[in-house]
Amino acid sequence: MSAYRSSLLHGTACIAALLAVTSPASAQSAGSAESIQVTGQAFPGTAAQQAPQGASLTQTEPTSTVSQRFIAEDVPATSNYDDIIRLTPSAMDIDPNGPGLQQDFGQSIRGLQYTQFSVLFDGIQIPGSPGNLSPQPAAYFVAHDLQTITVNRGPGPASTIGSATFGGDVEIHGLDPSTISQLIPYATFGTFGTKLYGLEADSGTFGHEFGLLAGGRIVIDLERNESRGALTGTSDERRNLYLKYIQPIGDRTTLTAAVNLDNAVTDTPYGSSLAEIQEYGRNFSLNDDPRSQAYGPYNRDNYTTDFEYLKLDHSFAHGLAVSDQPYTTAFYHRGVQTTDTSLSTPNLTSSATNSYYINGALVNLNDDVPGAAYKNDYRAWGNILRVTQDTPYGQLRAGAWFESEDNTLYKTNVVLTRDQMAYTTKPTGSIYQYLYFDRLTTVQPYIEFAWHPLKTLTITAGVKYSSVTRHLDGPLVRTIKGPADDHATYNKALPSIDVNERLTPHWSVFFQAAEGYLTPPLNVFYAQILNTVQPSTTDNYQIGTVYQRGWLSADADFYDLQYQNYIAATTIGTNTLYTNQGNATFEGVELEATAQVGLGLALYANGSLNHANYHNGAQVAQAPRRTAVAGLLFDRSHVVLAGDKLDASFLIKDVGQQYGLDTGQKDQFPIKSYDTTDLSVHYLLPLPKHRQLDLGVQVTNLFNNLSLIGYAGAAAGNNAPLYWVNAGRGIFFSVAARI
């Protein structure tokens, strides 16, 4: 604890010194009540405002929106989006290396995996692996630049875009520039050698002296963090730049521009066998032995990403509005990985039966470490056009999403102990495991109408048409396939109808019936003969209610999701193929409530009972039978000084029993239920001239529960199951100033 206290005091001292330098000499004492002014809203306010996340009275499907206040104050600043939304109903997250200290390892909502729902940032789908559409927001955005996160547990109306308009999506709204000029230095220090530094600068709204730029505003945020992670031998170092600029043009037009640049270098874990856990401990993953396949630097990934868009919004006369948003995103991955970090596969040693060649020449290998080197270059270009027209009967909406994604993958066999020299087992053999180019093109036009037959009733009906084309071209897709020149187009019309009835100003009910769609993964092309895998679809039916009034905020829903052509992985040798595993049913009930009991104290709870089974009775993998959250919230102003604020949260998350793997016929590798407890305390100290000092501490996994939480695959050598273990207790101190 002394190291944490020293780091916190150091960070606090630096920011206090900066405050002293920038404060005018005439500033009054911070102890003077007359000098204290605080921006923002006083809390606790209503139960809906105090809740960490909650529903909306206007929603047409089950929805949870995580507030900016909760993101800023109640989770460690290192957190990724999946760490933040794991407390929402029916959500589960696997984060064995600590909050946000690696890329995503696995996530599900209602038992649907993170490759089965889209993640959007400011309305744009966040790319990840083009092969299976797995979003990787952790490679793009940091928590400080997330304003709100909305989890939609449903396909949404026809105007919802995405490659996985399936069982839901996650919509992230990026940080908007403040209307007030300010400088915010911030820092976090904590467990696992975590150090995070950042600086946010807001211009405030430009005055008339800026000419054509009058009314505009810009925010720039720079951040750097590093950590060694909860697991042995791992590490994470990251740099991020975020910029957003909003410029009004006349009275009817607004231009928005955003840029996000990120680079992360990680020594990446791949799970541990039960034998390794028993011998080396529950936090074992990688080691520091350069002759071992579990050596950290031999399992290193370098991610460089960029995310840019322009958005032009214009309102015409007579209720017509148009929005156009061109964008580009990129994901560049360089890395190396050993053959088997579970240590079940021997190193390379030349013998009478094993020969190895480098540049065609025979070499003598002696206990050398085998592995692979990656080069993955991905870029997407797209545009989103939306048009709305108000009418006396409701609003007509139409638009289209277009995106083209290009991806090149190189994967070579290398000897890691010999400067990553590429090798073969035959004099004329290929050094490549993969060498190909693929392209994914998506076109999604839509039209819908939000009808208001009554002032309190909205019925939205529409249809979206999704056309997706995959193309694969390359001399080596995998060893048994060889050259490929394959393409396939998948088309599907997706109708939807949503109803919201406002029974009273504080109570609403909603209903949704919609079809969802999932683009098949690239791996369907990996078979020797072009695979006949069909796209997965869902029929979604949901009904629910929301109540919000003063001290109470509550919502409940029931869902029934019929899943056709479930796509599951099948392993053939060292290759993974995808096949249709028949149909499945996802159904359940979800409840959520926040109740204020007085003096700033509130009770919060949510829970879900989730059923996810194939029609033959087998349970879908990584689909917990239940989830639950319960805890206390506290928000109180004027605790010590006039205008200060103290808030705290104590939340317990329970995840029910699940299975790590299924074949569509039987369940394998049971994962017992487990729970984690998080504690957060945050204090806002007002200072003169609208300045503020924020001090906080977040404790994750307070009671140090080290349960198995997920299945990580099978060891290459002996097919032993590999597991993820819950990260141990983490303590993170944060300090920030608003200058």
N, C-alpha and C positions, 0 to 999 in steps of 0.2 A: 504493500500500500504506500510505502514511503516514496517509491518511484512515481506513482500516480500523483501523489500530493505535490511532489516537487515539480512535475510537469505542469500541473494545473496552476500552481502558484506562479510559475515562470510565464505561462501564457497570459494569466490574469495581469501580471505586472506589465507585460509588454503592451497590452491593450489599454491599461490604465495610463501608462505613459503617453500613448498616442492620444488618448482623450485629453490629457493635461496639455499636450502641445497644441491641439486644435481648439481647445476651449478659449474663448476670449478672456482677457485679463479681468474684464468687468463682470464675469459670470458670478452669480451668487452662490453661496454655499449649498451643497447638495442636501444639507440637513434642513434648509429652509423650506417650509411647506409652500410658501408663495412661489418658489422658483421651480417647483416640480410640475412638469407637464408631460403627459404620456399620450402618445398616439395609439389608435386602435380601439377595439371594443372592450368594455369592462365585462368581466365574467363573474359568476357563471352564466348569466342569461337564461335561456330556455334549455330544456333537456336535449332538444335537437342540436343546439349549439354546443353543448358540453360533451355530447357523445363523441367517441373517437371516430366513428363512422355511422352512417345512417341512411335511411331511405328518403324518398321525395314523395310528396303528395300528388305530384303530376306523373309519376312513373307508370309505364305500361308493362313492365317486366320486373322481376326481383332485382333490386339495385342497391349497392352500398357505396357511398362516396366517403373516402377518407379525407378528413379536413387538412388544410395546410397547417393549422395549429398542431395537430397530432403529429404530422410528419416532422415539423420543426422542433417539437419539444419532447416527444415521448418515445422516439426511436433513435438509436445511435446514428450519427451523421454519415457513417460508412454504409448504411443500409441500401439495398437495392429495392426495386419496386416489389419483388416477391416477398421480401421480409416485411414490408409495410402492410401488404394486403392479407397476410396470413391469418390475421385476427377476424377477417370477415367471415360470414357464415359459409360453411361447406368447403372452406379453403384449407389446403395443406401445403407446406413448403419444406424442402429438404435443404438445410444450410449447415453442413457439418464443420465448416471452417470458421464460423463466426459470422456476424451480420454483415453481409455485403463484401466479405473478404476474399471471394472468388467469384467466378461466373456461376450461372444458375445450374444446380444439380438436379432439380426436379420439382415440379409443382403440379397440383391438380385442384380443380374446382368441381365439386360434385362427382369426382372420379374421372373427369375429363382431363387429360394431360396437357401440359403447356404447349405441345405441338398441335393441340386440337382447339385452341382459341387464339384469336388475334390480340395483339397488344399495339395500341395506337398512341402516338405522341402528337399532340396538337392536330389530331385527325388523320395523321399519316401512319400507315402500318410500319412498325419497326421490323427491319429484316434481321435474320439470324442465319441459320444454316439453310441454304437454298434447297438442300436435299430433302429435309423433312419439315421445313417451315417453322422450325423452333425459334421463337423470338429470343433475342439476347439483349434486352435493354441494359443489362449490367455492363455491356461493352460500349454503351453510348452515354448514358445520363447518370448524374450523381443526385443524391437525395436533396441537396440544397436547392436544386433547380426544378424540383417538382412542386407545383402549386396545389393541385388536388389529384386524386386517383379515384376513378369510378369503376367499380366492378359490375358489369352487366351480366347477370346469370340468365342469358337468353339470347337468341339470334338477333333481337332487335327488329325495328321496322325495315322496310325495303331499302331505306337510305343508309343503312349500316353497311360499310364496306369492309373488305378483308378477305384473305385467302381461307380463313377458317370461320366462316359465318355459321357457327355450329351450335355449341351450347352456350356461347357467351363471348364477351370480349372485355379487355381492360383498357380504359381510356385515360391516358395521362395528360394533364394540362400543364404545359411548361410555365415556368415563372415569368410573369409579366413585369415590365418595368414599372417602378413606383412613380407616382405623380409627384413625389417629394424627393428632392436632391439629398442623397445620403451615401455614406461609405460604411460598409459593414465588414470589418475583419472578424474572422472566426477561426476556432481551432477545437480539435477533439484529441484527447490522449486516453489510452486505456490498455486493457488486457491484450495479450497476444502481440505486444510490441506495436500497438496501433498509434500512428501519428497522422493527423490530418490538419492541413492549414488551407485557408481560403480567404479570398477578398472579393466582395461584391461591391460594385459601384453603380449607382443609379443617378442618371442625369437630372431626374425630375422633369416636369413639363417645360419645354422650351417656350420662352416668352416671345413677344412680337419683335424684339430686337434681333431674333434669328431669321427674320424674313420668311422665306418659303418653308423653313423647318419649324415655324411656330406651331405649337401644339404637339410636337413630336416628343418622344421620350425613348430612352435606351437603357438597358441594363447589361453589364458585363460581369461575369463571374469567373474567377480563376481558382482552381483547387488542385491540391496535390495530397495524396495519402499513401501510406505504406504500412504493411503489417506482415508478420511472419505466420499468422493464422493459428487456429486452434490445433490443427493437425501437425504432427512432426514433419520436418523437411519441406514444408510448403512456404510460400511467400507471395506477396502481392504488392505491386508498386504501380501507381496510377496517376496520370495527369489529365486535367480536363479544362476546356475552355467553353463557356456558354455565352451567347450573345443574342439578344432579341431587341428589335427596334420597331416601334409602332408610330406611324406618321399619318395623321388625318390630311386629306387633300380636299379642300372645300368642305361643304356641309354633308355630302352624301358618300364620300369615298374614304376608305382607310386602307393603307398599305402596311403590311406586316412582313418583316424579314427576320429569319432566325438562322443561327449557325451554331453547331455543336461539334467540337473536335475532342477526341479522346484517344489516349494510349495507355495500355495496361500490359505489364509483364508479370506473369505468374509462374510459379512452380506448382504444377497442378496435380492434385490427388486423384486417384481412380478407384477408391474403395479398398477395403482390407478384408481378408478372410478371417473366419473365426479362429483359425490356428494362429494367425499373426496377432490378432487382438489379444488372445490368451497369453502369448509369449512376450509381446512388446508393450501391451497396454492399450486401453480403449481409444487413445488419441494417436495411435500409430498410423502413419501413412507412407511417408518417404523417409530416407535416411541421408547420411553424409558420407557414404562409402562410394568412391568413384569406380569401384569394380562391381557395383551392385546395380541391378535393374531398377531398384527403388531409389536411386540417387536423384535428389531433387533437380539439379540442373539438367539432367537427362530427360526430364519431363516438364519442359518449359514451353510456355505459349506467349506469343507477342501479338496483341490485338491492337490494330489501329483503325479507327472508324471516323467517319464524318457524316453529318446530317444537316442538310440545308433546305430551306424553302422560302418562297415568296408567296404571299397571299394578298389578293386584291378583292376587297368587298365594296360593292356599290349598290346604293338604293336608288331605283328609278321612281318616277311618279306612279300613282295608282297601285301601290302595294307590290311592285315588282322589285326583286332583289337578286343580285348575281354575285357568286363568289367563285374565284378561280385560284387554284393553288398548285403551281408547278413545284417539283422538288427533286432532289437526288440524295441518295444515301450510299455509303460504301462501307465494306467490312473486309479488312485485309488481315489475314491470319498467317503468321509464320511460327513454326514450332517444331519441336522434336519430342518423341515419346518412345520409351523402351517397349520391348515386346510384351513384357509381363511384370508389372510392379508387384504382383503377389508373390514373386520369387518361386513360382512353381515351374518355370521354364529355365533350363540351363543356359549359360552363356555360350558363345561360339568358340569351339576348339577344333582345330583341324585334326583329321584322323584319316584312316584308310577309307572310311565310308562318308566322310564329310569334307568337301573341298570348297574353298571360297576364293573368289577372284575380285580384284580391284583393277579397273581399267583393262580388263581382259587378262591380267597377269595373276598367276597363282600366288596366294599369300598364305603365310602360316599364322593362324590365329590361335591365341592361347588364353582362354577364359576372357574373351573380349565381349563387351556388352552390345547386343543387337538392338536395333530400333528402327524408327522411321522418321524422316524429315518431311514436313508439310509446307506447302505453299498454296494458299487459297485466296484468290482475288475476286471479290464480288462487288458489283455496283448495280444500283437500280435507278431508273429514271421514270418519273410518273407525273400524273396530273389529275387533280380532282376538281370537277366542275359541278357546282350546285346552283340551281335556280329555284326561287320560291315566288309564288303569286298569291296574294291575299284576295279572297273573294267573299261575298256576303255569307257564304255557306261554310267556309273553312279555308284551309290553305292547301294549294297544290304545290307539290315538290317534285322536281325532276333533276337528274344529273347523271354523271358517269365518272367512273374511275378507270384509269388506264395505267398500267405499269409494265415495264420490261426489265427483267433482271438477267444480267450476264455473270457467269461464274466460271472460273478456271481453277482446276485442282491438279496439283502435282503431289505425289506421295512416293518417296523413294526409300529403298532399304539401305540403311547406313550402319556403319560400325562406330558407335558413339565414343569408344575409347581411342579411336584413331581419327580424331578431328572430323567426325561425321563423313568419312569417306564412303561413297556408295559402293555396294558390293553385290555380287551375284553368286549363285551356286553352280553356274555353268559358264564356260569361257565366253559364250555368245548370248548368255541370258540377259533379260531386261532388268535394269535396276529399279523399274517402276512397279509399284503396286496399283496405282491409279494414275492416269494421264488423260484428262478429257476436258471438254468445254460443254457447259449446259446453259440453256436459256429458258426462262419461264416468263410467258407473256399472259397478262390477265386483263380482260375487259369486262367491266361490270356497269352497264347502264341500269337506271332504276326510275320508277315513277310511283308516287303515292299521293293520297289525298287525306288530309286530316279534317274530318267532317264534324261540325258542331250542331247536331240537331237540337240540342238544348244547351243552355249556357253552362251547365255543370257537366255535360257529357261530351267526350271526344272519342270518335271512332276513326281509326287510321287504317286504311287498307292500301296495299300496294304490291308491286312485284319487282323483283330484281332478276336480271338475267346474267349469269356468270359463265364466261367462256375462258377457259384456261388451256394454253398450249405449252407442252413441255418438249424440249428438243435436247438430245444428247449426242455428242459427236466427239470421237477421240480414238486414238490408236490402242489404248488400253483402259478399259473400264474396270476390269478385274481379271485375275489370272486366267480363269476358265472361260471368259467371254472373248477377250481380245478386242478387235476393232468394233466400233459401234457407230451407227448413224440412224438413230431411232427418234421418232416423234409421235405424239399422241395429243389429241384435243378432246377436252371434256366440257360439255355444255349442260346447263341446268337452269330452268326457270324456278325461282324461289318466291312463292307468294307469302304474304303475311297479313294478319289482321290483329290490331291492338285496340283495347277499349279501356278508357279511364272514366270513372264516374265519381264526381265530387259530391258525396252524400251530404256533407256539411263543410264549413270552412276548415275543419280540422280533421276530417275523416274522408278517405277515398278508398275505392276498390278498383281492381284492374284485372284484365284478362288478356291472354296472348295465345294465338295459334300461329305458328310459323314453321317454315322449312329451313333447315340448316344444311351446310355443304362443306366438305373438306377436300381440298385438292390432294390427289395421291402423291406420295413422296417419290423422289427421283429413283429410289432403289427398286421400283417396279421394273425399271429397265435393265437391272443387273442380271436377270436370268439369261441363260443361253438362248432361249426363245422368248420373244417379247411377252411379258407377263400379261395376263388378262385381268389384273386387279381392277375393280370398279371403284369409282369415287364413293366415299362414305357420305350418307345423308342422314338427317334426323327430322323427325316430326315432333315439334315441341308444343306442349299444352301447359299453360301455367295460369294460376289464379291466386290473387293475394289481396291484402289490405294494408293500409298505412294509417296510423293515428298519431297526430302531433298536436299537443296543446300544453303550453306552459311547462309544468313539472314532469310531463310524461311524453316519451316518444317511443312508439312501438310499431312493429310491422311483422307480418306473417305471410307465408306463401306455401303453396303445394305445386309440385311440378311432376310432369310425366313426359319423358323423352324417349321416343322409340328410335333406336339406332339401327340403320341398315348398312350392310357391307362393312362391318367393323374391320379395320386394317390392323393387323398385328405382325410382329417381327418373327421370322423363322430363320434359324441359323443352319447353314449348310457349310460344314468345314469351318473356315475362318471368315466366311462371308455371311452377311445378314440380308435376307430377302423379306419382302412383305407380301402377305396373302390376305384375302378376305376370310374372316373367321365367323361369318354368319351374322346374326342379329343380336342385339342386346337391349335391355331395358334399364334406363336410369330414372328413378323416381324417388321422391322424398318430400320432407316437410322442413321448413326453415323458420325460425323465430328469432326476433331481436328486440331488445327493449333497453331504454335508459330511463331511470326514475330518480328525480332529485328528492333528497330527504331533508334538505335544509343546511344552512351554514356552509354552503359551498360543496357539500358532499353529495355524491350520486352513486347509485348502483347501476352497473352495466352487465348485461348478459346476452349471449346469443347461443343458439344450438341448432343442430340439424341431425336428422336421421336420414341416411342416404343408402339407397339400394341400387347397386350396379352389377347386373348379372347377365351372362349370356342366356339365350333361351334354353340351353341344355342344363342350366343351373349353376355353372361355374361362375365364380366371382371375378369381375374385371380386376386386373392387377392395379396396385397403387390407387385403390378406391376405398378409403376408410368407411366403415359402417356408420360412423358418427363423428361429429366435431362439436366442440363446445368451448365457450369463453365465458368467464365470470370474473368480476372484480369490482374494485372501488375507484372512483374518480373524485378528485378534489380540485376546485378552482375557487380562489378567494383573493379579492383585491384589498388594498389598504391593510395589509397584515402587520407590517412594521412601520412603514412610512406611507404618507399619503401618495397614492398613485402607484404603489408597487403591486406585484401580483405573484402569488404562489400557486402552482398547480402540481398535481401528482397523480400517478395512476399505478394501480396494482392489479395486474391482469394474469389470469391462469388460462392457458390454452390446452385443451385435451383433444387428442387425435385417437380415434378408435382403431380397432384391429383391421389389418389389411394383409394382402398377399403381395410379395415382391414381383412375381412373374406369373403369367398365365399363358397357356397355349391355345386358349379357346375351348379346351376340353377339360382341363383340370388346373387346380391352383397349386402353386409352389412357393416355398420360402415364406412362411407366415411371419409377419411383423406384429408384435404385441402392441396394445394401446400404450400410449405414453403421454406425459404432460410436461409443460414448461411454464415457468412463472417469471414474469418481467415486472420490474419496478422502475419507475421514473419519477424524479423530483426536479422541478424547474422553478427558478426564481428570477423575476424581472425587477431590476433596480432602476427606477427613474433617475435621470440626471438633468442638470440645467439645459435649457435651450433645446428641448425635445430630444435629448440624447437618452440612450438606454444602455444598460449592461445586463446581459443574459448569462446566468450561471445554471448549469444543469448537470445531473448525473443520471445515467441509464444503466440499469443492471439487467442483463439478459440471463435467462436460466438461473434464477436466483438460488435454487436449491441443488444446482449442479447435477441434474438428472442426465445420466450418460447412457440412455437406452439406445438400442438399435432403432433407427428411424427410416431406413430405406434400403432397397436392394440396388447394388451398383453394377451388376453384371456377373459374368463368370470368369474365373482365372483362365488364361490362355493355355496353361500347361495341363491342368488336371480338372478343369471345369468346376472347381470348387466355387460356391457362391461367395460373392464379395458384398460387403455391407457398408452403409454409412452409419456413423454413431453421432448422436447429438453432441454439438459443441459444448464444452464445459462453460462454467460461469464466466461471464464477461462483465467488466466494470469500465464504463466510459465516462470521462469527465469532459464537459463542453463549456466553452466560454465564447461570447460574441459581444460586440459593441455596435450600437447604431449611432453613427456620428453625423 
